[in-house]
Amino acid sequence: MIAIANGAGTGRAYAAAMQVPEPAQIWNIGFAGAADPELRAGDIFVADRVCADGQTFPCERPRARAPFRSGAVRTIQSVARTAREKRDHYESGASVLEMEAAGPARAASELHVPFYCVRAISDLAAEDFANDFGSALMPDGRFSPIRLVAGAMFSPRRFAELIRLQKRTAAAAKNLGEFLAQCQFSSFQFLG
């Protein structure tokens, strides 16, 4: 198993996947936002396909004893900030939105290996974000907590949103870990 944390962006995720010599399979694991209004924070979502820029990549389903939801993951270039934007993606077939999966999905397609995409839901379809996560994205693909907190210091709404999101991602991370612990693996490559 090789685990790589690459930050946001399909280019970074693709490059990370291509650095693994002769992978048997590729997994993309992380958080995502709900476009489907039925999804709840902390839900586990297993993609049956990843869509981006007019391309669709098929995904495998892991053998897991834990429950999960399934459907289309759409890779987008920035965090979906409004409920309307999420609804538009949902109406065009996406259940979940995120910013990386199309990169390793493309790598898996080019390398002719199975691809798995597992996400834990961190934000809901009906929510608007008061914070501008795009302005906190650093060149290395990570979000700057300092920029987010500094931007929220004088806005109780924005600060409360960050606290809520932190609690949700902690719970989602726990659920994701428990789900992966219940999956049956042979040999595989793990890309975060």
N, C-alpha and C positions, 0 to 999 in steps of 0.2 A: 504494500500500500504506500502510495506517495500522496501526501496532502499538500496542497498549494493554496495559500490565501493570496488573491490577486487584486482585490479592490474592484470598484465599479467599472463597468465598460466591457463591451464585447471584444474589443481589440486586445485588451489585457488578458481576458479569460481565454481567448483563442491562443495567444502566444504562450500562456502557461500550459495549456493542454498539449501544445506541440513540442514542449520541452521534455515531455515524458517519453523515454525510449521504448518503443514497441508496447504500448499499453494493451492490456487484455480487454478492458472496458473503461469508460470514463463516466464519472459521477459529478454532477454539479449540485451542490447543496448550499442552502442559505435561506434568507428571508425574502418575502415578497408581499406586495400589496394586493388586496382582494379587488377584483373587478366584479365578481359574482356576489350579489348582495346576500346570498345564503352563507357565505364563508364567514367564520368568526375568528377573532384573534387567537392565535395558538393552534389553529387547525393545521393538520399536515396535508399537503397537496402534492400529489405525484403526477407529473406531466405525462400525458400520452403523446403530446407533440409540443414543439417549441416553434413559434412563429416570429419572424422579424424581417422587415424590408422585403416583403413579397416571397420569402422563402419559408418552407415548413420542413422541420426535421422531426422524424419519428423518435419516440422515446420508449424504452423498455420499462416494464413494471417490476419492481423488486418483489421478491418473495418475503412477505411481511405478515406477521400475526396481528399487528396493530391496525386499527382502522385508519383510513385516509380517504380524501376526496381526489378526484381525477378530472382532467380535461386539458384545455389548451393554456399554455403559458405564452405570454407575449413579451418579448424583450423590447424595451423602449430605451431611448437615449437619456431620459431624465426622470426624476421622481414625478409621478402623477400627483399634482397638487389639489385637484378639485374632484368632487363627486361627479360632476358632469363629464370630465375627461375619462374617469374610470367607467362611467356608464357607456360612453361612446365606444370604448374598447370592448366592453361586455357585449354590447349590441352587435359588434363585428366579430364575435366568437371567442374572445379571450375570457378566461375565468380568473387569471392571475397575471399581475404585471411585475416585472423585475428588470434588471439592467445588465445581466451577464450571460444567461444561459445559451443564447444563440452562438456565442463564440466557441465554447467547448462542444456544442452540438455540431457545429460545422467541422470542427477538428475530428470528432468521432466519425462523421460522414466521410471525410477525406481519408481517414485511416482505416475505414471499414471495420469499426469496432462498435459494440453496443453502447448506447448512451442512456443514462438515467438522470432525471432531474427531480429533486425532492426539495420542497420549500415549506417553510413554516410561515403562516400568515401573521404579519406584524401590524398592518393597518387595514381598515375596513372600507368597503366600497362607498358607503354613504358619507364618508368624512372628507372635509376639506382640510388642507394643511395651512395653518397660519404662518409657519416657518418656511423659509426658502432654502430647501436642502441643496439646491443647485449652487447657491452662493457659498456653501460650506464644503463643496467637493474640491479636494486638493488634487494637484497634478498626478499624484501616485494612486488615485482612485479611492482613497479613504475619505470619509467625512470628518471634518475637523470639529470635535466637540467644543473646542474653545470658541470657534466662530459661531456655532449654534447657540451656545450659552450667552455669549456676548450680544448676539442679535436679539435674544429673548429677555435680557435683563430688565428692560423697562416695560415689558408687556406681560402682564399676568397670564393672559390667554396663551401666548406663545410659550412661556415657561411651563405652564401646566401641561401643554401638549407634549413638550419634551419629556417631562416626568412620566406621563401616561405611556408614551412610546417606549421609554426605557423599561418600564414595568412589563409591557407587552413583549418586547423583544427578549427579556430575561425568561418569561414564561414560554415563549415560542422556542427559545434555545433549549430549554429543558425538554419540551415535547419532542423536538427534533432529535435530541440525543436518545430519548427513550424509544422513539420510532426506529432509529438506526440500530439500536441495540437488539431490536426484535427482528431485524432483517436477516435473511440467510445469505451469506456471501461465499463465493468461491474466491479466486484471486481477483483483485480489482484495483483500479487506480481511483483515488479520491481527489477531486479538485474542488476547493471551497470557493 
